[in-house]
Amino acid sequence: MSTIRLETHRPIPSDVATAKAGLGQTGPSARVRLGLERNRTTAPELHPERAVSVTRSYRETEGQPLFTRRGRMLLRIVTEHPVKIQEGELIVGMKTLTPRGSPVFPEVSCDWVERDLERLATRSSTPFHVSEPTKQVLRAEVFPYWKGRQISDRIMEAVPADIWRADERGLIYNYFRSRTIGHINAGYAKVLTRGMEGIIADVEQSLARLDYHDRDCVHKRQFLQSVIMACEAAVLLAGRYAAEARHLAVLESDPIRRSELMTTAAILERVPAKPAVTFQEALQSFWITQLMLNLETDGHAFGPGRFDQYIYPYYRHSIDSGEITQAQAQELLDLLWVKLDEITLAKDSGEAQTSSSYPEFQNLNIGGLTRQGRDAVNEVSYMCLEALEHTLLPQPGLSAQIASLTPPKFLMRCCEVLRLGTGMPAMFNSDVMVLGMVNRGKTLSDARASSLNGCVAVFCDGKDRMASTGYFNLAKALELALNNGVDRLTGEPLGPQTGEPRAFVSFDEVVAAFEAQVEHFVALKVRYDNTVRDIYARYCPVPFTSAVIDDCIAAAVDWHAGGSHYKIATMSGVAVGTVADALSGIRTHVFDKRSVGMPELIDALDRNWEGQEALRLMLVNKTPHYGNDDDSADALAVRVQEIFCSAVERHCDTQGAKYWVDLLPTTSHIALGEATGATPDGRRARAWLSEGVSPVQGHDRKGPTASTRSVSKLDHARTNGTLLNVKISPQTVKGDRDLQKLAALIRTYFAQGGFHMQFNIVDRKILLDAMDRPEEHRNLLIRVAGYSDYFVLLNKDIQQEILARAEHGV
């Protein structure tokens, strides 16, 4: 085996050095470069081992309590998990035998895997290689057992036809049919400070407190016993990697690598069983926890949360003790970045369209505020920026929390890294986050310690149960309002009859019809959410997740059943900009200028503008648009938000969580646009919708300052997250003064109440060339929605949508 030493940084490869011109930073070590090359050259692949272990475990435990079955399932998974330590690794553990490999989760849903097995490798969005042996074992041993036993089977049986109809026609998009709920920022700090042994001690105390007069006592006891099994599984997984490290050390001829492997083994024999002491122990304990979460369920967005806050004490200990140098600490962090990039998951074809990405939304936060309200930036915050700079990987998704107290130096360093063009770090307003969290019932201390999860959702690390339940197509609701509840693309009734639009004589009637459609389908979406959440609570307990979320152990209630300290539910609105501009077109040209009648406009929408190009162009070019600091147009976006928020906020879920809105699309604005007819902003049928709270693509024509002023007029603190994309010409951020202008743009938007900004700073010519010659640009990383990904891996629709976004200077 070749020797790769723990070393100070070597010069960054020439292709990356070009991208970093002028920053003067050193680059990744040879060991890190090896990991980067391994990840970038390994095709995503489907692996069967977990599915086989789960199937065998479920077969053998039939008739036993479900909690017992789930605990034993985890023990079976880690006992049979293929253990592999890759060349040069110092942080070890893999989800599958290959980097960026995906297990199968048959207990949740495998019908779609069986259906897509032959085309999974060739589909346009997120393909996965599937070997012939994998196909054979899945077909022989896994698929037959799970017929009628999957969570997805129960969901399909329980959800009424009218909900599926709304989903199929693009009014809503429902999560959780083929993946578990996820969206977890686990209590990593608890694992680091207490270890699994400490958590097991908590469980034993909870067992001792059980009231045997409580009718749920047996249920609670079984749950707590399953949590112990889950914690033991984490220790067992670490122990198996420790044994592998010792085995490789015996075979290793190089004394330095042998020593590294022995150190790795010793660390894994300590953590996560016991509290971490050193920086490397903390990173390894974090990583085993992350692996366990990803092996237990296939949920979205297992986020590291406030990583720099809970890792910093261990970094400080190792530096102050002289155990490692700062350069060695940076290399360890870079290596963790490589490991986080290995995490991905195969998706069904529907989700692959609405969330077209390999990254699994592992949102890692830096900066922000401490629980005491002070600036939280520390050395690890800067090291995370350097790790991104060294690796240029899409994962983890790096988010910088910027408060009014945040030092200018940190914001400028973020802007330097943004100039690389990766779209990271995404920038978040800590002050608005805190206000929103307090509004949603968090304590001020917990609100200050809040973090981002997924794209832009706000969480309290280790305490929350948040379920982003899917997408709501606001533009489709407007389409139904302008067609008396009839789907314009199919001609079939879909929503309530809200009046013949040709007979509308006032703009208020248009808005009232839209509001009625929104209220109807929000209520329908909540019915789906409550049904599905109850199914997961009853049939899919998650003992390991429950072990690392506060109050699940104390209450003896599973996380899926509502055991967490806090609980919220959210619904994601899509197409605020499209609807605002469409309403502006109607108000301006039908009711103010009277340049077109309502019957003529409706007829043009019915015909998808055929024969009415002049009318369409008038709506595109002669209408006040949201995104240009026009108060009249922006007020309509505010009205759209108010209608959606009011409709959503009146609902609670079955676990008592109040619903909140977030305004983000991932890439659903493209898929949902395919299901939406023509709209009165001049958009053609089946064209993409606006994304997040961004203006319609190309409609923000007065520069970024005007655009951000418009967006800041929305009530961001009333949401659980808003997403704003800004595209900046790289020619305008070349110098330090240019970066100061970029920092000022961020500060100004946040001072106005904005919540989030993310930037694409990449030359349009490079994007066009990448579409023509993808092999020349395989490492071109850009911002898509609430995540970054390699541009050449995106499907053509998403590439075109990114190109269509207005490009600004600063």
C-alpha positions in Angstrom: 0.0 0.0 0.0 1.4 3.4 -0.9 2.2 5.8 1.9 0.1 9.0 2.4 1.3 11.0 5.4 -0.6 13.3 7.6 1.0 16.4 6.2 0.9 20.2 5.8 -0.9 21.4 2.8 0.6 21.0 -0.7 -0.2 23.4 -3.6 -3.8 23.0 -4.9 -4.1 21.3 -8.3 -3.6 23.6 -11.2 -7.2 23.5 -12.4 -8.5 24.5 -9.0 -5.7 27.0 -8.6 -7.0 28.8 -11.6 -10.5 29.1 -10.1 -8.9 30.4 -6.9 -6.7 33.0 -8.6 -5.9 35.9 -6.3 -7.0 34.3 -3.0 -3.5 33.1 -2.1 -4.7 30.0 -0.1 -2.9 26.7 0.2 -4.6 23.6 -1.0 -5.6 20.1 0.1 -3.1 17.5 1.1 -2.3 14.5 -1.1 -4.4 12.3 1.1 -7.4 14.6 0.6 -6.8 14.8 -3.1 -6.9 11.0 -3.2 -10.3 11.0 -1.5 -11.5 13.7 -3.9 -10.5 11.8 -6.9 -12.0 8.6 -5.6 -15.4 10.3 -5.1 -15.3 12.1 -8.4 -14.5 9.0 -10.4 -16.8 6.5 -8.7 -20.2 6.2 -10.3 -23.2 6.2 -7.9 -24.2 2.5 -7.4 -27.1 0.6 -5.9 -26.0 -1.9 -3.2 -28.2 -4.8 -1.8 -26.6 -5.6 1.5 -28.8 -3.6 3.8 -31.9 -4.8 2.0 -30.9 -8.4 2.4 -30.1 -7.9 6.1 -33.4 -6.1 6.8 -35.4 -8.7 4.9 -33.8 -11.6 6.8 -34.3 -9.8 10.1 -37.9 -9.1 9.5 -38.5 -12.7 8.5 -36.9 -14.1 11.6 -38.7 -11.7 14.0 -42.2 -12.1 12.7 -44.7 -12.1 15.6 -42.4 -10.1 17.9 -43.2 -6.5 19.0 -42.4 -3.9 16.3 -40.0 -2.0 18.5 -38.1 -5.2 19.1 -38.0 -6.0 15.4 -36.6 -2.5 14.6 -33.9 -2.7 17.3 -32.9 -6.2 16.1 -33.0 -5.0 12.5 -30.3 -2.3 13.3 -28.2 -4.9 15.1 -28.5 -7.2 12.1 -27.6 -4.4 9.7 -24.4 -3.4 11.4 -23.4 -7.1 12.1 -23.6 -7.8 8.4 -22.6 -4.4 7.1 -19.6 -4.7 4.6 -16.7 -3.0 6.4 -14.1 -1.3 4.3 -11.4 1.2 5.1 -10.2 3.1 2.0 -6.6 4.0 1.2 -5.3 6.8 3.3 -8.4 7.4 5.4 -8.2 8.8 8.9 -12.0 9.2 9.4 -13.5 5.8 8.5 -16.9 4.2 7.9 -18.9 3.8 4.7 -22.6 3.6 4.0 -22.0 1.1 1.2 -19.0 -0.7 -0.3 -18.4 2.2 -2.7 -18.3 6.0 -2.2 -21.6 7.6 -3.3 -23.4 4.2 -3.1 -27.0 3.8 -2.1 -28.6 1.1 0.0 -32.2 -0.1 -0.5 -34.8 0.4 2.2 -37.4 -2.2 1.3 -39.4 -1.8 4.5 -40.3 1.7 3.4 -40.7 1.1 -0.4 -39.1 -1.2 -2.9 -41.8 -1.5 -5.5 -40.3 1.6 -7.3 -36.8 -0.1 -7.2 -38.2 -3.2 -8.8 -40.0 -1.2 -11.4 -37.0 1.1 -12.2 -34.3 -1.5 -11.8 -33.5 -1.8 -15.5 -33.6 1.9 -16.3 -32.1 3.3 -13.1 -28.7 3.5 -14.7 -29.9 5.3 -17.8 -32.5 7.8 -16.6 -31.9 11.5 -17.1 -32.0 12.5 -13.4 -29.7 11.0 -10.8 -28.9 7.6 -12.5 -27.4 4.8 -10.4 -25.4 1.8 -11.7 -27.0 -1.6 -10.8 -24.8 -4.7 -11.2 -26.3 -8.0 -12.4 -25.6 -9.7 -9.1 -27.4 -6.9 -7.2 -30.4 -7.3 -9.5 -30.4 -11.0 -8.9 -30.3 -10.9 -5.2 -33.0 -8.2 -4.9 -35.3 -10.1 -7.2 -34.7 -13.4 -5.5 -34.7 -12.5 -1.9 -35.9 -9.0 -1.3 -38.8 -7.9 -3.6 -41.0 -11.0 -3.1 -41.1 -10.7 0.7 -42.1 -7.1 0.8 -45.2 -7.3 -1.4 -48.0 -5.8 0.7 -45.7 -5.2 3.6 -44.0 -1.8 2.7 -44.9 1.5 4.3 -45.7 2.7 0.8 -48.4 -0.1 0.6 -50.0 1.2 3.7 -49.9 4.8 2.4 -51.4 3.9 -0.9 -54.3 2.0 0.8 -55.0 4.8 3.3 -54.8 8.0 1.2 -58.1 8.9 -0.6 -58.3 9.2 -4.4 -58.9 12.9 -4.4 -55.5 13.5 -2.8 -53.7 11.3 -5.3 -55.5 13.1 -8.1 -54.3 16.5 -6.9 -50.8 15.0 -6.6 -50.8 13.5 -10.1 -52.0 16.8 -11.7 -49.3 18.9 -10.1 -51.3 20.9 -7.6 -49.4 19.3 -4.7 -46.4 17.0 -4.4 -46.4 14.7 -1.4 -43.3 13.5 0.4 -42.9 10.2 2.3 -44.4 7.7 -0.2 -41.1 6.2 -1.0 -38.8 7.7 1.7 -39.1 8.3 5.4 -39.7 11.7 7.0 -36.1 12.6 7.8 -35.2 16.3 8.2 -33.2 15.8 11.3 -30.5 17.8 12.9 -29.5 15.3 15.5 -28.1 15.9 18.9 -24.5 15.3 17.9 -23.3 17.4 20.8 -25.0 14.9 23.2 -23.2 12.0 21.5 -19.9 13.7 21.8 -20.3 14.7 25.4 -22.1 11.6 26.8 -21.3 8.8 24.4 -23.6 5.9 23.7 -23.0 4.6 27.2 -24.3 7.8 28.7 -27.4 7.7 26.5 -28.0 4.1 27.5 -27.8 5.2 31.1 -30.5 7.8 30.4 -32.6 5.0 28.9 -32.1 2.9 32.0 -33.3 5.7 34.2 -36.3 6.2 32.0 -37.1 2.5 32.3 -36.8 2.7 36.1 -39.3 5.6 36.1 -42.0 3.7 34.2 -45.4 3.7 35.8 -46.8 0.2 35.6 -50.3 1.6 36.1 -49.9 3.4 32.7 -51.8 1.6 30.0 -48.9 2.4 27.6 -46.2 1.0 30.0 -45.5 -2.1 28.0 -45.3 -0.1 24.8 -42.9 2.4 26.3 -40.8 -0.4 27.8 -40.4 -2.0 24.4 -39.5 1.3 22.8 -36.8 2.1 25.4 -35.4 -1.4 25.0 -35.2 -0.8 21.3 -33.3 2.4 21.9 -30.7 0.5 23.9 -30.3 -2.0 21.0 -29.9 1.0 18.6 -27.1 2.5 20.8 -25.4 -0.9 21.0 -25.6 -1.2 17.2 -23.7 2.1 16.9 -21.0 0.8 19.2 -20.9 -2.5 17.4 -20.5 -0.8 14.0 -17.5 1.2 15.4 -16.0 -1.9 16.9 -16.2 -3.7 13.5 -14.3 -0.8 11.9 -11.8 -0.9 14.8 -11.2 -4.6 14.1 -10.7 -3.9 10.4 -8.2 -1.1 11.2 -6.2 -3.5 13.4 -6.3 -6.2 10.7 -5.1 -3.8 8.0 -2.3 -2.5 10.4 -1.0 -6.1 10.7 -0.8 -6.3 6.9 0.7 -2.8 6.5 4.4 -2.5 5.7 4.7 1.2 6.0 5.2 2.1 9.7 3.5 5.5 9.4 0.4 4.1 7.9 0.5 1.2 10.4 0.5 3.8 13.2 -2.4 5.7 11.7 -4.5 2.5 11.5 -3.7 1.6 15.1 -4.7 5.1 16.2 -7.9 4.8 14.2 -8.6 1.5 15.9 -8.0 2.9 19.3 -10.3 5.8 18.6 -13.1 3.6 17.4 -12.8 1.4 20.5 -13.5 4.6 22.5 -16.1 6.4 20.5 -19.0 6.7 20.1 -19.3 4.4 23.1 -17.7 7.0 25.4 -17.4 10.8 25.3 -15.0 12.2 22.8 -11.8 13.9 24.1 -9.8 14.9 21.0 -10.6 16.5 17.7 -10.2 13.3 15.7 -12.3 11.4 18.2 -15.1 14.0 17.9 -15.0 13.9 14.1 -15.1 10.1 14.1 -17.9 9.9 16.7 -19.9 12.4 14.6 -19.3 10.3 11.5 -20.5 7.0 13.1 -23.6 8.9 14.3 -24.2 10.2 10.8 -23.8 6.7 9.3 -26.2 5.2 11.8 -28.9 7.8 10.9 -28.4 7.0 7.2 -28.5 3.2 7.8 -31.6 3.3 10.0 -33.9 5.2 7.5 -33.8 6.8 4.1 -35.1 10.2 5.1 -34.1 13.5 3.6 -31.6 15.8 5.2 -29.7 14.4 8.1 -28.0 17.8 8.8 -24.8 18.4 10.9 -26.4 21.6 12.2 -24.3 24.0 14.3 -21.1 22.0 13.6 -18.6 24.7 14.4 -20.1 25.2 17.9 -20.1 21.6 19.1 -16.8 20.6 17.4 -14.8 23.7 18.5 -14.0 22.5 22.1 -12.4 19.4 20.8 -10.4 21.3 18.3 -9.2 23.7 21.0 -8.2 20.8 23.3 -6.1 19.1 20.6 -4.4 22.3 19.5 -3.7 23.5 23.1 -2.4 20.1 24.1 0.0 20.0 21.2 -1.5 16.8 20.0 -1.9 18.0 16.5 -1.0 21.1 14.5 -3.5 23.4 12.9 -2.6 22.0 9.4 -3.2 18.5 10.6 -6.6 19.6 12.1 -7.5 21.1 8.7 -6.6 17.9 6.9 -8.9 15.9 9.2 -11.7 18.4 8.6 -11.1 18.2 4.8 -11.3 14.4 5.1 -14.6 14.7 6.9 -15.8 16.8 3.9 -14.9 13.9 1.6 -16.8 11.5 3.8 -19.9 13.6 3.9 -19.8 13.8 0.1 -20.0 10.0 -0.1 -23.6 10.1 1.2 -26.3 9.8 -1.4 -29.5 7.8 -2.0 -31.3 6.5 -5.0 -34.7 8.1 -5.5 -37.9 7.1 -7.3 -38.5 8.8 -10.7 -40.9 11.4 -9.3 -38.6 12.6 -6.6 -35.7 12.5 -9.0 -37.6 15.2 -11.0 -38.7 17.4 -8.1 -35.3 17.1 -6.3 -32.8 16.4 -9.0 -29.7 16.0 -7.0 -27.2 13.5 -5.7 -26.5 15.6 -2.6 -28.6 14.6 0.4 -29.0 18.1 1.9 -26.5 17.7 4.7 -26.7 21.3 5.8 -23.6 22.2 7.9 -23.8 25.6 9.7 -21.1 28.1 10.7 -21.3 31.4 12.4 -24.4 33.0 13.9 -25.0 33.6 17.6 -24.3 31.8 20.9 -27.1 30.9 23.3 -26.1 34.0 25.2 -26.6 36.2 22.2 -22.9 36.8 21.4 -21.0 36.3 18.2 -20.5 32.6 17.6 -17.8 32.7 14.9 -14.7 30.7 15.9 -11.6 29.1 14.3 -13.6 26.1 13.2 -16.0 28.4 11.3 -13.0 29.6 9.2 -11.7 26.1 8.8 -15.0 25.0 7.4 -14.7 27.7 4.7 -11.2 26.4 4.0 -12.5 22.8 3.8 -15.0 23.9 1.1 -12.2 25.8 -0.7 -9.9 22.8 -0.6 -12.5 20.2 -1.7 -15.0 22.1 -3.9 -17.5 19.4 -3.2 -21.3 19.7 -3.3 -21.6 18.1 0.2 -21.9 19.1 2.9 -24.1 22.1 2.1 -22.3 24.9 3.9 -24.5 27.7 5.4 -23.1 30.8 7.0 -25.3 32.4 9.6 -24.8 36.2 9.6 -26.0 38.3 12.5 -25.7 42.0 13.1 -22.9 41.1 15.5 -21.0 39.0 12.9 -17.5 40.4 12.3 -16.9 42.0 8.9 -13.8 39.7 8.6 -15.9 36.6 8.6 -18.4 38.0 6.1 -15.6 39.0 3.8 -14.1 35.5 4.0 -17.5 34.1 3.1 -17.6 36.4 0.1 -14.1 35.3 -1.0 -15.2 31.7 -1.0 -18.5 32.6 -2.7 -16.3 34.0 -5.5 -15.2 30.5 -6.3 -18.6 29.9 -7.9 -19.7 26.9 -5.9 -22.8 28.7 -4.6 -21.6 28.2 -1.1 -21.8 29.2 1.6 -25.4 30.0 1.5 -26.0 33.1 3.5 -28.7 33.3 6.3 -29.9 36.1 8.5 -29.5 34.9 12.2 -31.5 37.8 13.5 -34.6 36.9 11.4 -34.0 33.2 12.2 -34.2 34.0 16.0 -37.3 36.1 15.6 -39.0 33.4 13.6 -38.1 30.7 16.0 -39.4 32.6 19.0 -42.6 33.3 17.1 -42.9 29.5 16.7 -42.6 28.9 20.4 -38.9 28.2 20.9 -37.1 29.7 23.9 -34.8 32.6 23.2 -31.8 30.4 24.0 -32.9 27.6 21.7 -33.7 30.2 19.0 -30.2 31.6 19.1 -28.8 28.1 18.8 -31.0 27.3 15.8 -29.6 25.9 12.6 -30.6 25.3 9.0 -31.7 21.9 7.7 -32.3 20.7 4.2 -32.5 23.7 1.9 -33.5 26.6 4.1 -35.6 25.2 7.0 -34.8 26.3 10.5 -34.3 23.8 13.3 -33.2 23.4 16.9 -30.4 20.9 17.0 -31.3 17.7 18.8 -34.7 18.9 19.9 -37.0 19.2 16.9 -39.3 17.2 14.7 -39.8 19.1 11.6 -41.5 17.6 8.6 -41.4 19.5 5.3 -44.4 17.6 3.9 -44.0 18.5 0.2 -44.8 21.2 -2.3 -47.8 23.3 -2.9 -48.2 24.7 -6.5 -49.6 28.2 -6.1 -49.6 28.8 -9.8 -51.8 25.7 -10.3 -54.2 27.1 -7.7 -54.4 30.3 -9.8 -54.9 28.3 -12.9 -57.9 26.6 -11.3 -59.2 30.0 -10.1 -59.1 31.2 -13.7 -61.0 28.1 -15.0 -63.7 27.6 -12.3 -61.8 24.6 -10.8 -61.1 22.8 -14.0 -57.6 21.6 -14.9 -56.7 23.5 -18.1 -54.4 20.8 -19.3 -56.8 17.9 -18.9 -60.2 19.6 -19.1 -61.3 17.6 -16.0 -62.6 19.1 -12.7 -60.0 19.2 -10.0 -60.8 22.0 -7.6 -63.9 23.7 -6.2 -66.0 25.8 -8.5 -65.0 29.4 -7.7 -66.9 31.2 -10.4 -66.8 31.7 -14.1 -63.7 33.9 -14.6 -65.0 35.5 -17.8 -67.7 37.0 -15.7 -65.3 38.5 -13.1 -65.9 42.3 -13.0 -63.3 43.1 -10.3 -59.8 42.2 -9.4 -61.0 41.3 -5.9 -63.1 38.5 -7.5 -59.9 37.0 -9.0 -58.1 37.1 -5.7 -61.0 35.6 -3.8 -61.2 32.7 -6.3 -57.5 32.1 -5.9 -57.7 32.2 -2.1 -60.6 29.7 -2.1 -58.6 27.3 -4.3 -55.5 27.6 -2.0 -57.6 27.0 1.2 -59.2 23.9 -0.4 -56.0 22.3 -1.4 -54.0 23.2 1.7 -56.7 21.4 3.7 -56.4 18.4 1.4 -52.6 18.4 1.7 -52.9 18.4 5.5 -55.1 15.3 5.3 -52.4 13.5 3.4 -49.7 14.7 5.9 -51.6 13.5 8.9 -52.4 10.2 7.4 -48.8 9.5 6.4 -47.4 10.8 9.7 -49.6 8.4 11.6 -48.6 5.5 9.4 -44.9 6.2 10.1 -45.6 6.5 13.9 -47.4 3.2 13.9 -45.3 1.1 11.6 -41.8 2.6 11.4 -40.3 3.5 14.7 -36.7 4.9 14.6 -34.9 4.0 17.9 -31.5 5.4 16.9 -33.0 8.7 15.8 -35.0 8.8 19.0 -31.7 8.2 21.0 -30.2 11.5 19.6 -33.3 13.7 19.9 -34.2 15.2 23.2 -37.3 14.1 25.2 -37.9 10.9 23.2 -36.1 8.9 25.9 -37.6 10.9 28.8 -41.1 10.6 27.4 -40.5 7.1 26.1 -42.1 8.1 22.8 -40.5 7.4 19.4 -39.4 10.4 17.3 -41.9 9.4 14.5 -44.7 9.4 17.1 -43.9 12.9 18.3 -41.5 12.3 21.1 -39.2 15.3 20.4 -39.1 18.4 22.6 -40.4 20.6 19.7 -42.6 19.7 16.8 -43.5 21.7 13.8 -44.9 20.9 10.4 -44.3 22.9 7.2 -45.7 23.1 3.7 -43.5 24.5 0.9 -45.1 27.1 -1.4 -43.9 27.2 -5.0 -44.2 30.0 -7.6 -44.8 33.2 -5.5 -43.1 35.2 -8.2 -45.2 33.6 -11.0 -48.5 34.2 -9.3 -47.5 37.8 -8.3 -46.7 38.7 -11.9 -49.8 36.9 -13.2 -52.0 38.9 -10.8 -50.1 42.1 -11.8 -50.9 41.3 -15.4 -54.6 40.9 -14.7 -54.9 43.9 -12.5 -52.9 46.2 -14.8 -54.3 45.2 -18.2 -57.8 43.9 -17.5 -59.0 46.2 -14.6 -56.7 49.3 -14.6 -55.8 50.0 -18.3 -58.7 47.8 -19.7 -56.4 47.0 -22.6 -57.8 43.4 -22.7 -61.1 41.9 -21.5 -61.3 39.0 -19.1 -63.0 36.7 -21.7 -60.2 37.5 -24.2 -57.5 36.7 -21.6 -59.1 33.5 -20.5 -59.5 32.4 -24.2 -55.8 33.1 -24.7 -54.8 31.0 -21.7 -57.1 28.2 -23.0 -55.2 28.3 -26.3 -51.7 28.6 -24.7 -51.3 32.0 -26.4 -51.8 30.5 -29.9 -52.7 33.5 -32.1 -52.2 35.9 -29.2 -48.5 36.5 -29.2 -49.0 40.3 -29.1 -51.1 39.9 -25.9 -48.5 37.6 -24.4 -45.7 40.0 -25.1 -47.7 42.9 -23.7 -48.1 41.0 -20.4 -44.4 40.1 -20.4 -43.1 43.6 -21.2 -45.7 46.1 -20.1 -46.6 44.8 -16.7 -45.1 45.9 -13.4 -43.1 42.9 -12.2 -42.2 41.7 -8.7 -38.4 42.1 -8.3 -37.9 45.6 -9.4 -38.7 47.6 -6.2 -42.1 48.5 -7.6 -44.4 48.7 -4.6 -47.6 47.9 -6.5 -46.2 44.7 -8.0 -44.4 43.7 -4.8 -47.5 44.2 -2.8 -49.1 41.3 -4.8 -46.2 39.0 -3.8 -46.9 40.0 -0.2 -50.6 39.3 -0.8 -49.8 35.8 -2.2 -47.7 35.0 0.9 -50.4 36.3 3.2 -53.1 34.1 1.5 -50.9 31.0 1.6 -49.7 31.6 5.2 -53.2 32.2 6.5 -54.5 29.0 4.8 -51.6 26.9 6.2 -51.3 28.4 9.7 -54.9 27.5 10.7 -54.0 23.8 10.7 -52.2 21.5 13.2 -51.1 18.0 12.7 -52.2 15.0 14.8 -49.2 15.3 17.1 -50.1 18.9 18.0 -47.6 20.7 15.8 -48.8 23.9 14.2 -48.3 24.3 10.5 -45.9 26.9 9.1 -45.0 27.9 5.6 -41.7 27.8 3.9 -41.1 29.2 0.4 -38.7 27.0 -1.4 -38.9 24.7 -4.5 -35.8 22.5 -4.5 -36.2 21.8 -8.3 -40.0 21.2 -8.1 -40.7 24.4 -9.9 -39.6 22.7 -13.1 -41.6 19.5 -12.5 -44.7 21.4 -11.2 -44.4 23.8 -14.1 -44.8 20.8 -16.5 -48.2 20.2 -14.9 -49.3 23.9 -15.0 -51.2 25.6 -17.8 -50.4 29.1 -19.2 -50.5 31.9 -16.7 -51.3 35.6 -17.2 -47.7 36.7 -16.7 -47.1 35.5 -20.3 -45.7 32.2 -19.3 -46.5 29.3 -21.6 -48.1 26.1 -20.5 -45.7 23.5 -19.1 -42.9 26.1 -18.7 -41.0 26.3 -15.4 -42.3 28.4 -12.6 -40.5 30.9 -10.5 -38.4 29.4 -7.7 -38.4 30.2 -4.0 -39.1 33.9 -3.4 -37.0 34.8 -6.4 -38.6 37.0 -9.1 -39.7 35.3 -12.3 -36.6 34.3 -14.3 -35.5 37.4 -16.2 -38.2 39.7 -14.8 -35.9 41.4 -12.3 -34.4 44.0 -14.7 -33.2 46.7 -12.4 -30.3 45.0 -10.6 -29.8 43.1 -7.4 -30.5 46.0 -5.1 -33.9 46.6 -6.5 -34.6 42.8 -6.6 -33.6 42.3 -2.9 -35.7 45.3 -1.9 -38.7 43.7 -3.4 -38.0 40.3 -1.8 -37.4 42.0 1.6 -41.0 43.2 1.6 -42.2 39.7 2.3 -42.6 38.7 5.9 -39.7 36.3 6.2 -40.0 35.8 10.0 -43.5 34.4 9.4 -42.0 31.5 7.5 -39.8 28.6 8.4 -37.5 29.5 5.5 -37.4 31.4 2.2 -35.0 30.9 -0.7 -33.6 33.6 -2.8 -31.3 32.9 -5.7 -29.1 35.7 -7.0 -26.9 35.3 -10.1 -23.8 37.6 -10.2 -21.4 38.1 -13.1 -18.0 36.9 -12.0 -16.5 39.9 -13.8 -18.0 42.2 -11.2 -16.5 40.5 -8.1 -12.8 40.3 -9.2 -11.3 42.8 -6.8 -11.5 43.4 -3.0 -13.7 46.4 -3.4 -16.1 44.3 -5.5 -16.3 41.8 -2.6 -17.0 44.7 -0.2 -19.9 45.6 -2.4 -21.1 42.0 -2.3 -20.9 42.0 1.5 -22.8 45.3 1.6 -25.5 43.8 -0.6 -25.9 40.9 1.9 -25.8 43.2 4.9 -28.4 45.6 3.4 -30.8 42.8 2.4 -30.6 41.3 5.9 -31.0 44.7 7.6 -34.2 45.0 5.5 -35.5 41.7 7.0 -34.4 39.3 4.3 -33.8 35.7 5.4 -31.6 33.9 2.9 -29.4 34.6 -0.2 -27.5 32.2 -2.3 -25.3 33.1 -5.2 -24.3 31.7 -8.6 -21.1 33.5 -9.6 -20.2 31.7 -12.8 -19.7 32.9 -16.4 -22.7 32.2 -18.7 -20.2 31.2 -21.4 -18.8 28.5 -19.2 -22.3 27.1 -18.5 -23.1 27.0 -22.2 -19.8 25.3 -23.0 -20.5 22.7 -20.2 -23.8 21.8 -21.9 -22.0 21.2 -25.1 -18.9 19.5 -23.7 -19.7 18.1 -20.3 -16.6 15.9 -20.2 -14.5 19.1 -20.0 -16.4 20.5 -17.0 -17.1 17.5 -14.8 -16.1 19.4 -11.7 -18.1 22.6 -12.4 -20.1 23.1 -9.2 -23.0 25.6 -9.1 -26.0 26.5 -7.0 -29.2 24.9 -8.1 -31.8 25.6 -5.4 -31.2 25.0 -1.7 -28.1 23.0 -2.6 -25.1 22.9 -4.9 -24.4 20.2 -7.5 -22.2 19.4 -10.5 -23.7 21.3 -13.4 -23.1 18.5 -16.0 -25.1 16.0 -13.8 -28.2 18.1 -13.9 -30.9 17.4 -16.5 -31.3 19.8 -19.4 -34.4 21.4 -18.0 -32.6 22.5 -14.8 -29.6 23.6 -16.8 -31.8 25.8 -19.0 -33.6 27.3 -16.0 -30.3 28.2 -14.3 -29.2 29.9 -17.5 -32.5 31.9 -17.7 -32.0 33.5 -14.3 -31.2 37.2 -14.6 -27.5 38.0 -14.2 -26.5 41.1 -12.2 -23.5 43.0 -11.2 -22.8 44.3 -7.7 
